[in-house]
């Protein structure tokens, strides 16, 4: 029978999510977004069929033996069920030790029930039934298989006096109370899942807290497969856990509103359907991201991402490598109806693109920098001046002198590289000229002779003359914005002449400037065409 989960939402109708036996939903969000509150709300809504499994609760065993009578176990479970429905159960647990005791009880009881059924069939002379019952594995056997497949080299067994013991890699026996934190947590999760009645709604809260994802991911996947008669809701910080289970739905949770700072009343959430036709790399990008995503060139460690994070503070900035990857990611999200709540934008280097190219890309949601590369922003003369003012206010030096020295050093560093910088700057233009001369379909069908001629030498000579003129005029701004000066010693020279040890220290100072100075930040935003306004529209 399907279970309907309800999530009250901020300024929107409640999110209704149906969950059938064998299905799983991941609740994904950062710390403080209300994941535990939502899991608690789900339990309160379905406490009659729910079982909570929380990683932040006690994971140590007070004993490896069965120390509860059947009556005590039933009474304790009833008390825990009542306690778990209280509001303070979201953050408080007075029955942590009892939960682990119940887990041991259930393991031993399942073993005993199986043995009694087989013995009863044998005593009754029904050997066929006994054989059939023996083929149904006990939870402990399944747990051992799961632990092995999850790369946990321990084996659990029940011994006299109903003690649950462990052995590692075939070694001697020892009490399960002596297992490591991660081993105990894996055992408790598995024991709870494998011993609940069919139809149980299992609410597993942050299972990765005590286990590395290389262990918890296969363990969860195997548990899902073993309990297709149950339903699962798993809250996590780990973006990759939902990716490891592509048939699961994912609730992206961003924040929670509390009544009087105590009782949760609504959440800011979105649902990623299990069957949404989303490329795996894009799914990874949007899980855990804000609703607005900016795909940029470069790597996670490049200069681009930290700068763009300051310029676009309410947007998730995702580095995608090169321009084609940025374009593909934006197009993929914008073409997927199931991702209507994700607003995707792209930002790529200018690379001397033509005006037509820039207009076409912008229509697709991909914006080109108004300057050559991101270094053109870091080392823009206006930014140099502002950084120098802040730096010399501490050192007592003259800011104008420092800026003049940086300008002279940049011009000296660029001069020996005029030909190479000019050649690099016209690469796009040369390709564009060749593209314009490509034969049409009619010319190809007619078999006409097509000659493509591009005056490379003339274009290069004109570009060299332009760069020489900029150097002669001392126009550092135009040089930095127009040419790939990062391929010369110019940037390091600017940094050191401004009084910094190296580029890295200077670039850190630029980011600190943008954190502190709203005017400087607005100036930089103006270098991104209309992207900032469009993202915040």
C-alpha positions as CSV (number, residue, x, y, z in Angstrom):
1,X,0.0,0.0,0.0
2,X,1.5,3.4,-1.0
3,X,2.6,5.8,1.7
4,X,1.9,9.5,1.1
5,X,4.5,11.9,2.5
6,X,3.5,15.5,3.0
7,X,6.0,18.4,3.1
8,X,4.4,21.8,4.0
9,X,6.1,24.4,1.8
10,X,6.9,28.1,2.1
11,X,4.5,30.2,-0.1
12,X,3.4,27.1,-2.1
13,X,1.1,24.2,-1.9
14,X,2.3,21.2,0.1
15,X,4.6,18.8,-1.7
16,X,3.0,15.3,-1.9
17,X,5.3,12.4,-2.5
18,X,4.0,8.9,-3.0
19,X,6.2,6.0,-1.9
20,X,5.5,2.3,-2.7
21,X,7.2,-0.8,-1.2
22,X,10.7,-1.2,-2.5
23,X,11.1,2.6,-3.2
24,X,13.5,5.1,-1.7
25,X,13.5,8.8,-1.2
26,X,16.7,10.7,-0.3
27,X,16.3,14.0,1.6
28,X,19.4,16.0,0.7
29,X,20.5,19.3,2.3
30,X,23.2,21.1,4.2
31,X,23.5,21.3,8.0
32,X,20.7,23.5,9.5
33,X,18.3,23.2,6.6
34,X,15.8,21.2,8.5
35,X,16.5,17.6,7.4
36,X,16.1,16.1,10.9
37,X,13.0,18.1,11.5
38,X,11.5,16.8,8.2
39,X,12.3,13.2,9.1
40,X,10.7,13.7,12.5
41,X,7.6,15.2,10.8
42,X,7.5,12.1,8.5
43,X,7.7,9.8,11.5
44,X,4.9,11.7,13.4
45,X,2.7,11.4,10.3
46,X,3.3,7.6,9.9
47,X,4.4,6.5,13.4
48,X,2.2,3.4,13.2
49,X,4.3,1.9,10.4
50,X,7.5,3.9,10.9
51,X,10.9,3.0,12.3
52,X,13.5,5.6,13.0
53,X,17.2,4.8,12.5
54,X,19.4,7.8,13.4
55,X,23.2,7.9,13.2
56,X,23.5,10.6,15.9
57,X,22.0,8.3,18.5
58,X,24.0,5.9,20.7
59,X,25.8,3.2,18.6
60,X,27.5,1.3,21.4
61,X,26.1,-1.9,22.9
62,X,25.6,-2.2,26.7
63,X,25.9,-6.0,26.3
64,X,26.2,-8.6,23.6
65,X,23.6,-10.8,25.3
66,X,19.8,-10.9,25.2
67,X,19.0,-8.9,28.4
68,X,15.3,-8.2,27.8
69,X,12.3,-10.4,28.3
70,X,9.6,-10.4,25.6
71,X,7.4,-8.4,27.8
72,X,10.1,-5.8,28.6
73,X,10.9,-5.6,24.9
74,X,7.3,-4.9,24.0
75,X,6.8,-2.3,26.7
76,X,10.1,-0.6,25.8
77,X,9.1,-0.4,22.1
78,X,5.7,1.1,23.0
79,X,7.4,3.7,25.2
80,X,9.9,4.6,22.5
81,X,7.1,4.9,19.9
82,X,5.4,7.4,22.2
83,X,8.6,9.3,22.9
84,X,9.5,9.6,19.2
85,X,6.3,11.4,18.5
86,X,7.2,14.2,20.9
87,X,8.6,17.5,19.5
88,X,11.8,17.2,21.5
89,X,12.6,13.8,20.0
90,X,14.0,15.7,17.0
91,X,17.1,16.5,19.1
92,X,16.8,14.5,22.3
93,X,16.8,10.7,22.9
94,X,16.4,9.2,26.4
95,X,16.3,5.7,25.1
96,X,19.5,5.3,23.0
97,X,20.7,2.4,25.1
98,X,17.3,0.7,24.8
99,X,17.4,0.9,21.0
100,X,20.6,-1.0,20.8
101,X,19.4,-3.6,23.2
102,X,16.3,-4.0,21.1
103,X,18.5,-4.4,18.0
104,X,20.3,-7.3,19.7
105,X,17.0,-8.8,20.8
106,X,15.6,-8.7,17.3
107,X,18.6,-10.4,15.8
108,X,18.6,-13.2,18.3
109,X,14.8,-13.5,18.2
110,X,14.8,-13.8,14.4
111,X,17.4,-16.5,14.6
112,X,15.3,-18.4,17.2
113,X,12.0,-18.0,15.4
114,X,13.6,-19.4,12.2
115,X,15.1,-22.4,14.2
116,X,11.8,-23.1,15.9
117,X,9.9,-23.1,12.6
118,X,12.3,-25.6,11.0
119,X,12.3,-27.7,14.2
120,X,8.5,-27.7,14.2
121,X,8.4,-28.8,10.6
122,X,10.9,-31.6,11.3
123,X,9.0,-32.7,14.4
124,X,5.8,-32.8,12.3
125,X,7.4,-35.0,9.7
126,X,7.1,-32.4,7.0
127,X,10.6,-32.5,5.6
128,X,9.7,-30.6,2.4
129,X,8.5,-27.6,4.6
130,X,11.7,-27.9,6.7
131,X,13.8,-27.7,3.5
132,X,11.8,-24.7,2.3
133,X,12.1,-22.9,5.6
134,X,15.8,-23.5,5.7
135,X,16.3,-21.8,2.4
136,X,15.1,-18.5,3.9
137,X,18.2,-16.9,5.3
138,X,18.2,-15.6,8.8
139,X,19.0,-11.9,9.2
140,X,22.4,-12.6,10.7
141,X,23.5,-14.6,7.6
142,X,22.2,-11.8,5.4
143,X,24.0,-9.2,7.6
144,X,27.3,-11.1,7.2
145,X,26.9,-11.2,3.4
146,X,26.1,-7.5,3.4
147,X,29.1,-6.6,5.6
148,X,31.4,-8.6,3.4
149,X,30.1,-7.0,0.2
150,X,30.4,-3.6,1.9
151,X,34.1,-4.2,2.6
152,X,33.7,-4.7,6.4
153,X,35.7,-7.8,7.3
154,X,33.7,-9.0,10.3
155,X,31.3,-11.9,10.8
156,X,28.4,-12.0,13.3
157,X,27.2,-15.2,15.0
158,X,25.0,-16.2,18.0
159,X,26.5,-18.4,20.7
160,X,25.4,-20.0,24.0
161,X,23.6,-17.9,26.5
162,X,22.3,-16.1,23.4
163,X,25.3,-13.9,23.0
164,X,26.0,-12.1,19.7
165,X,29.7,-12.4,18.9
166,X,32.0,-11.1,16.2
167,X,35.1,-12.3,14.5
168,X,37.4,-10.3,12.1
169,X,38.9,-11.9,9.0
170,X,38.3,-15.4,10.4
171,X,40.0,-14.6,13.7
172,X,38.9,-15.3,17.3
173,X,35.5,-14.4,18.7
174,X,34.8,-11.2,20.7
175,X,31.8,-9.3,21.9
176,X,30.0,-7.1,19.4
177,X,30.2,-4.4,22.1
178,X,33.9,-4.2,21.1
179,X,33.3,-3.4,17.4
180,X,34.6,-0.1,16.0
181,X,32.1,2.8,15.8
182,X,31.7,2.3,12.0
183,X,31.2,-1.5,12.4
184,X,28.6,-1.1,15.1
185,X,26.8,1.5,13.1
186,X,26.7,-0.7,10.0
187,X,25.5,-3.6,12.2
188,X,22.7,-1.5,13.8
189,X,21.4,-0.1,10.5
190,X,21.4,-3.6,9.0
191,X,19.8,-5.2,12.1
192,X,17.0,-2.6,12.2
193,X,16.3,-2.9,8.5
194,X,16.3,-6.7,8.2
195,X,14.2,-7.4,11.3
196,X,11.3,-4.9,10.8
197,X,7.9,-6.2,9.7
198,X,6.9,-6.0,6.0
199,X,5.4,-2.7,5.0
200,X,7.6,-0.7,7.4
201,X,8.5,2.9,6.5
202,X,12.2,3.1,7.4
203,X,13.5,6.6,8.2
204,X,17.3,6.5,8.2
205,X,18.9,9.8,9.3
206,X,22.4,10.7,8.1
207,X,23.8,7.1,7.8
208,X,27.1,8.5,6.6
209,X,27.9,10.1,10.0
210,X,29.9,7.1,11.2
211,X,30.7,5.3,7.9
212,X,32.8,6.2,4.9
213,X,30.7,6.5,1.7
214,X,32.6,3.6,0.2
215,X,30.9,1.5,2.9
216,X,27.6,3.1,3.5
217,X,26.7,3.4,-0.2
218,X,26.9,-0.3,-1.1
219,X,25.4,-1.2,2.3
220,X,22.3,0.9,1.7
221,X,21.9,-0.3,-1.8
222,X,22.1,-3.9,-0.7
223,X,19.6,-3.3,2.1
224,X,17.2,-1.7,-0.4
225,X,17.4,-4.9,-2.5
226,X,16.8,-7.2,0.5
227,X,13.8,-5.3,1.8
228,X,11.7,-4.7,-1.3
229,X,8.7,-5.1,1.0
230,X,9.5,-1.9,2.9
231,X,9.8,1.8,2.1
232,X,12.9,4.0,2.7
233,X,13.5,7.6,3.4
234,X,17.2,8.5,3.9
235,X,18.4,12.0,4.9
236,X,22.0,12.8,4.0
237,X,24.6,15.5,3.3
238,X,26.3,13.3,0.7
239,X,25.4,14.3,-2.8
240,X,26.7,11.1,-4.2
241,X,24.4,8.8,-2.3
242,X,21.4,9.6,-4.4
243,X,23.6,9.3,-7.5
244,X,24.4,5.7,-6.5
245,X,20.7,5.0,-6.4
246,X,19.4,6.5,-9.7
247,X,16.0,4.9,-9.3
248,X,15.3,6.9,-6.1
249,X,13.5,10.2,-5.8
250,X,15.4,13.1,-4.1
251,X,13.9,15.9,-2.0
252,X,16.2,18.9,-2.1
253,X,15.8,20.8,1.1
254,X,17.2,24.3,1.6
255,X,15.6,25.8,4.7
256,X,13.0,25.4,7.3
257,X,10.7,27.9,9.1
258,X,10.0,27.3,12.8
259,X,7.2,28.6,14.9
260,X,8.6,30.5,17.8
261,X,12.0,28.9,16.9
262,X,10.8,25.5,18.1
263,X,8.2,23.8,16.0
264,X,8.9,23.4,12.2
265,X,6.0,24.6,10.1
266,X,7.2,24.6,6.5
267,X,10.2,23.8,4.3
268,X,11.8,25.2,1.1
269,X,12.1,22.1,-1.0
270,X,12.0,20.7,-4.5
271,X,11.6,17.2,-5.8
272,X,13.9,15.5,-8.4
273,X,11.8,12.6,-9.8
274,X,13.4,9.2,-10.0
275,X,12.7,8.8,-13.7
276,X,13.6,12.3,-14.7
277,X,15.7,12.2,-18.0
278,X,18.6,14.0,-16.5
279,X,22.2,13.3,-17.5
280,X,24.2,11.9,-14.5
281,X,26.8,14.7,-14.5
282,X,24.0,17.4,-14.5
283,X,22.1,15.5,-11.8
284,X,25.3,15.7,-9.7
285,X,25.6,19.4,-10.4
286,X,22.1,20.3,-9.2
287,X,21.8,18.0,-6.2
288,X,22.6,20.2,-3.2
289,X,22.8,23.3,-5.3
290,X,20.7,26.4,-5.1
291,X,17.9,27.0,-7.5
292,X,20.1,29.2,-9.6
293,X,23.2,27.5,-11.0
294,X,26.1,29.3,-12.8
295,X,28.3,26.9,-14.8
296,X,31.7,28.4,-15.4
297,X,34.9,27.4,-17.2
298,X,37.9,26.1,-15.2
299,X,38.3,23.6,-12.3
300,X,37.3,23.7,-8.7
301,X,40.8,25.1,-7.8
302,X,40.9,27.8,-10.6
303,X,40.7,31.5,-10.1
304,X,37.3,31.7,-11.7
305,X,35.1,30.0,-9.0
306,X,36.1,31.9,-5.9
307,X,35.7,35.3,-7.7
308,X,32.4,34.3,-9.2
309,X,31.1,33.1,-5.9
310,X,31.6,36.7,-4.5
311,X,30.1,38.4,-7.6
312,X,27.0,36.0,-7.6
313,X,26.4,35.2,-3.9
314,X,23.0,33.7,-4.2
315,X,24.0,31.3,-7.0
316,X,25.7,27.9,-6.9
317,X,28.9,28.2,-9.0
318,X,29.8,25.0,-10.7
319,X,33.1,24.6,-12.6
320,X,32.7,22.5,-15.7
321,X,36.1,22.6,-17.4
322,X,35.8,24.1,-20.9
323,X,33.3,26.1,-22.9
324,X,31.6,23.1,-24.6
325,X,30.9,21.6,-21.2
326,X,29.4,24.8,-19.9
327,X,27.1,25.1,-23.0
328,X,26.1,21.4,-22.7
329,X,25.2,21.7,-19.0
330,X,23.1,24.9,-19.5
331,X,21.3,23.4,-22.5
332,X,20.7,20.1,-20.7
333,X,19.0,21.7,-17.8
334,X,17.0,24.3,-19.8
335,X,15.7,21.5,-22.0
336,X,14.5,19.2,-19.1
337,X,10.9,19.9,-18.0
338,X,11.4,18.1,-14.7
339,X,14.1,20.7,-13.8
340,X,11.8,23.7,-14.3
341,X,12.7,25.0,-10.8
342,X,16.5,25.1,-11.7
343,X,17.6,28.3,-13.4
344,X,20.8,27.6,-15.3
345,X,23.3,30.1,-16.7
346,X,26.7,29.8,-18.2
347,X,29.8,32.0,-18.1
348,X,32.7,31.6,-20.5
349,X,35.9,33.5,-21.4
350,X,35.5,36.1,-24.1
351,X,38.5,34.8,-26.2
352,X,37.8,37.7,-28.6
353,X,34.5,36.2,-29.8
354,X,32.6,38.1,-32.4
355,X,29.5,40.2,-31.4
356,X,27.3,37.7,-33.3
357,X,28.7,34.8,-31.4
358,X,28.2,36.5,-28.0
359,X,24.6,37.4,-28.9
360,X,23.8,33.8,-30.0
361,X,25.3,32.4,-26.8
362,X,23.5,34.8,-24.6
363,X,20.2,33.8,-26.2
364,X,21.0,30.2,-24.9
365,X,21.8,31.4,-21.4
366,X,25.5,31.4,-21.9
367,X,27.3,34.7,-21.3
368,X,30.8,35.7,-22.4
369,X,33.0,37.9,-20.3
370,X,33.4,41.4,-21.5
371,X,37.2,40.9,-21.0
372,X,39.5,38.3,-22.3
373,X,39.7,36.0,-19.3
374,X,39.1,36.1,-15.5
375,X,42.7,37.4,-15.0
376,X,41.5,40.5,-16.8
377,X,39.2,41.2,-13.9
378,X,41.7,40.5,-11.1
379,X,44.3,42.7,-12.8
380,X,42.1,45.4,-14.1
381,X,43.8,48.8,-13.4
382,X,40.8,50.0,-11.4
383,X,41.1,46.9,-9.1
384,X,44.8,47.4,-8.9
385,X,44.3,50.9,-7.7
386,X,41.8,50.0,-5.1
387,X,43.9,47.1,-3.8
388,X,47.0,49.4,-3.7
389,X,45.0,52.0,-1.7
390,X,44.2,49.4,1.0
391,X,47.6,47.8,1.1
392,X,49.6,51.1,1.3
393,X,47.2,52.3,4.0
394,X,48.8,49.6,6.2
395,X,52.4,49.9,4.9
396,X,52.5,53.7,4.8
397,X,53.8,53.7,1.2
398,X,52.5,55.9,-1.6
399,X,49.7,54.1,-3.5
400,X,50.2,56.1,-6.7
401,X,53.9,55.2,-6.8
402,X,53.1,51.5,-6.5
403,X,50.5,51.6,-9.2
404,X,52.8,53.5,-11.6
405,X,55.5,50.9,-11.0
406,X,53.1,48.0,-11.6
407,X,52.0,49.7,-14.9
408,X,55.6,50.1,-16.1
409,X,56.4,46.6,-15.1
410,X,53.4,45.2,-17.0
411,X,54.4,47.1,-20.2
412,X,58.0,45.9,-20.0
413,X,56.8,42.3,-19.5
414,X,54.4,42.4,-22.4
415,X,56.8,44.0,-25.0
416,X,58.9,40.9,-25.7
417,X,55.8,38.9,-26.4
418,X,54.0,41.1,-28.9
419,X,54.1,38.6,-31.8
420,X,52.9,35.7,-29.7
421,X,50.1,37.6,-27.9
422,X,48.9,39.0,-31.2
423,X,48.8,35.6,-32.7
424,X,46.9,34.2,-29.8
425,X,44.5,37.1,-29.9
426,X,43.5,36.6,-33.6
427,X,43.0,32.8,-33.4
428,X,39.2,33.2,-33.1
429,X,39.1,35.8,-35.8
430,X,41.0,33.6,-38.3
431,X,38.7,30.6,-37.6
432,X,35.7,32.9,-38.1
433,X,37.0,34.1,-41.4
434,X,37.5,30.4,-42.5
435,X,34.0,29.5,-41.3
436,X,32.4,32.3,-43.3
437,X,34.1,30.9,-46.5
438,X,32.9,27.3,-46.0
439,X,31.0,26.0,-49.1
440,X,27.3,26.0,-49.0
441,X,25.2,22.8,-49.7
442,X,24.4,24.1,-53.2
443,X,28.1,24.7,-54.0
444,X,28.9,21.2,-52.8
445,X,26.1,19.6,-54.9
446,X,27.2,21.6,-57.9
447,X,30.8,20.5,-57.4
448,X,32.1,24.0,-57.7
449,X,35.7,24.8,-56.9
450,X,35.8,26.6,-53.5
451,X,38.9,28.6,-52.6
452,X,39.3,29.7,-49.0
453,X,41.8,32.5,-48.6
454,X,42.5,34.3,-45.4
455,X,45.2,37.0,-45.2
456,X,46.7,35.7,-42.0
457,X,49.9,37.7,-42.3
458,X,47.9,40.9,-42.8
459,X,45.6,40.3,-39.9
460,X,48.6,39.4,-37.7
461,X,50.4,42.6,-38.7
462,X,47.4,44.7,-37.9
463,X,47.0,43.1,-34.5
464,X,50.7,43.6,-33.8
465,X,50.5,47.2,-34.7
466,X,47.5,47.7,-32.5
467,X,49.3,46.1,-29.5
468,X,52.4,48.1,-30.1
469,X,50.3,51.3,-30.2
470,X,48.6,50.3,-26.9
471,X,52.1,49.7,-25.3
472,X,53.3,53.1,-26.6
473,X,50.2,54.8,-25.2
474,X,50.6,53.0,-21.8
475,X,47.1,51.6,-22.1
476,X,47.5,48.7,-19.7
477,X,43.7,48.4,-19.2
478,X,43.1,47.6,-22.9
479,X,46.1,45.3,-23.0
480,X,44.9,43.3,-20.0
481,X,41.3,43.1,-21.3
482,X,42.2,42.3,-24.9
483,X,45.2,39.8,-24.7
484,X,46.1,36.6,-22.7
485,X,48.6,38.4,-20.6
486,X,48.6,35.4,-18.1
487,X,50.9,33.8,-20.6
488,X,53.6,36.4,-19.8
489,X,55.4,37.4,-16.6
490,X,53.2,40.6,-16.5
491,X,50.8,39.5,-13.8
492,X,53.4,38.3,-11.3
493,X,55.3,41.6,-12.0
494,X,52.1,43.6,-11.2
495,X,51.6,41.8,-8.0
496,X,55.2,42.2,-6.7
497,X,55.3,45.9,-7.7
498,X,52.1,46.5,-5.8
499,X,53.9,45.3,-2.7
500,X,52.7,41.6,-2.6
501,X,54.9,38.5,-2.4
502,X,53.4,36.9,-5.4
503,X,50.3,36.6,-7.5
504,X,48.5,34.4,-5.0
505,X,48.8,36.9,-2.2
506,X,47.6,39.7,-4.5
507,X,44.6,37.7,-5.8
508,X,43.6,36.9,-2.2
509,X,43.7,40.6,-1.5
510,X,41.4,41.2,-4.5
511,X,38.9,38.8,-3.2
512,X,39.1,40.4,0.3
513,X,38.5,43.8,-1.4
514,X,35.3,42.5,-3.0
515,X,34.1,41.1,0.3
516,X,34.6,44.4,2.1
517,X,34.0,47.1,-0.6
518,X,30.5,47.2,-2.2
519,X,31.6,49.8,-4.7
520,X,34.4,47.6,-6.0
521,X,32.0,44.6,-6.1
522,X,29.5,46.6,-8.2
523,X,32.3,47.7,-10.5
524,X,33.3,44.1,-11.1
525,X,29.7,43.1,-11.7
526,X,29.6,45.6,-14.5
527,X,32.2,43.6,-16.4
528,X,29.7,40.7,-16.8
529,X,27.4,42.4,-19.3
530,X,23.8,41.9,-18.0
531,X,24.4,38.6,-16.3
532,X,24.1,39.8,-12.7
533,X,20.8,41.5,-13.4
534,X,19.5,38.6,-15.4
535,X,20.4,36.1,-12.7
536,X,18.6,38.2,-10.1
537,X,15.6,39.0,-12.2
